[in-house]
Amino acid sequence: MPHADKNILFIMCDQLRFDYLSCYGHPRLKTPNIDALAARGVRFTRAYVQSPVCGPSRMSFYTGRYMRSHGSHWNNFPLRIGEPTLGRHLKDLGVRNVLVGKTHMTADDEGMERLGIPKGSVIGVEAAQCGFEPYERDDGLHPSRPGAPRPAYDTYLEEHGFPARNPWEDRANSGIDPDGNKQNGWLLAHSDKEANVPEEHSETPYMTRRAMDFMREAKDDGRPWCLHLSYIKPHWPYIAPAPYHDMFGADDVQPAIRSDGERQNPHPVFGAFMDLRVSRNFAREDVRRTVIPAYMGLIRQIDDQLGVLFRFLDDEGLTDKTMIVFTSDHGDYLGDHWLGEKDLFHEVSVKVPLIVVDPSKEADGTRGTVCDRLVEAIDLAPTFIDFFGGTPPRHIVEGRSLKPLLRGEPVAGWRQVAVSEYDYSMLDVRRTLGRKPNECRLFMVFDGRFKYVHAPGFRPMLWDLETDPNEYRDLGDDPDHAEVRARMKEHLLAWALTDHNRITMSDDQIETYGPARQLRGGILIGYWDEKELAEARKAYGLE
């Protein structure tokens, strides 16, 4: 059983770029509380998500398994019933796995009904909530539509004097002009407006308080916990409350990472993504200079709220017993590479910030250090299991525990490549390219220098980040890099052929299988006569 004085605070932002934190090098956006966290732990510089879109990325975080393994390929694709989750592994160790905020999990209602699992049962709730105990689940997007569920946050706003048809949309994520007219926060043109709710009642402070509420209540429970505090911001709608709405201006917007050459005869898939509405708008400099200051303000608000949260941990005596993890589910193009949203595999989309503070004395030697090993989102699940004293089940959990990296211990055979996947079948890109739903997979393999993207039906993409760190020149059809492409494809093939579905039989169970076990079970295969059988039984100590 785990030590009762161990906890994990697993903080995730939504759509936060790694380079929009001062500890990762942003020149204008200061994030002192996140920087202080990095000074207490290990900051990873090559952490990659398993898919650059919310749903499948999060399912990989929450299962420790690649997208090809858990099967939830896009937002609102149900995670199939029976898929092992972090919650299941921690429950076996006596640890509560608790949620405050977003998971983007869609339950496999059909599978639950087929198996006769009531949604309100303990098993049903665990299955529907991705293994989390939902202290307060809020996936963060609540547009006005008939029959839409109302989050608890709506009731909170109404009770605090902010009634509306849809408080989340009309108050927290919209502005208001001098005449009292709503300025819809969904529209990028209003990103520079002040959100129509006081800052202390906006989403980020609200969720921070809910996390603190849980930790206060958990004192009486006594069990160790893993609390997933999952902020919706700085994900769109890009609109911030005062004073964060005008804390940054157009002069703080950094030049876009893009080149005219990228638009000249691009890879067909890349070109189709550049033609999406969100990409065409973010290609405009006036859009970037309107939206990005709000994005920066939302990040600064998160940092300020983390300062409140970390002081709470100090006051409650939790700091020295709590592992703290800070990361994001993916990045945001914000006009870089002529793209909006996320979806593809440039660094600004697929690489995320990752800071881990291990409170153990064994980690004192690595505090404030930087690690450039290739790390994947699926590594957090085994790290958490390891931290609570369990053994990550290798046949189920595909990531690797970060424990040795956090404690400066020798590591043998660390991964050579990071892998990420994407399924674009749900986007207009599929129709633009004339593809069937089962023909829309993309696979990224990155070895620390070369980034290879396999695109079935098309030539591959390839970037050399050593000579081209901004990923401007696609070498996917460059004859001088044929050997590199072949080598990277071999990495992809080796990964693809690795067993990932044998989750009901562990390695240890397989190791026990052999001739002696066969004999004990009365299975006599290949023996000639009684003498040979007797000799075998004696040799295996069965006489």
Buried (B, 14 or more C-beta within 10 A) or exposed (E): EBEEEBBBBBBBBBBBBBBBBBBBEBEBBBBBBBBBBBBBBBBBBBBBBBBBBBBBBBBBBBBBBBBBBBBBBBBEBBBEBEBBBBBBBBBEBBBBBBBBBBBBBBBBBEBBEEEEBEEEEEEBBBBBBBBBBBBBBBBBBBEEEEEEEEBEBBEBBBEBEBEBEBBBBBBBBBBBEEEEEBBBBBBBEBBBBBBBBBBEBBBBBBBBBBBBEBBEEBEEEEEBBBBBBBBBBBBBBBBBBBEBBBBBEEEBBBEBBBBEEBBEEBBBBBBBBBBBEBBBBBBEEEBBBBBBBBBBBBBBBBBBBBBEBBEBBEEBEBBEBBBBBBBBBBBBBBBBBBBBBBBBBBBBBBBBBBBBBBBBEEBEEBBEBEBEBBBBBBBBBBBBBBBBBBEBBEBBBBBBBBBBBBBBEEEEEEBEBBBBBBBBBBBEBBEBBEBEEEEBBBBBBBBBEBBBBBBEEBBBBBBBBEEEEBBBBBBBBEEEBEEBBEBBBEBBEEBEEEEBEEBEEBEEEEEEEEEBEBBEEEEEEEEEEEEEEEEBBEEBEEE
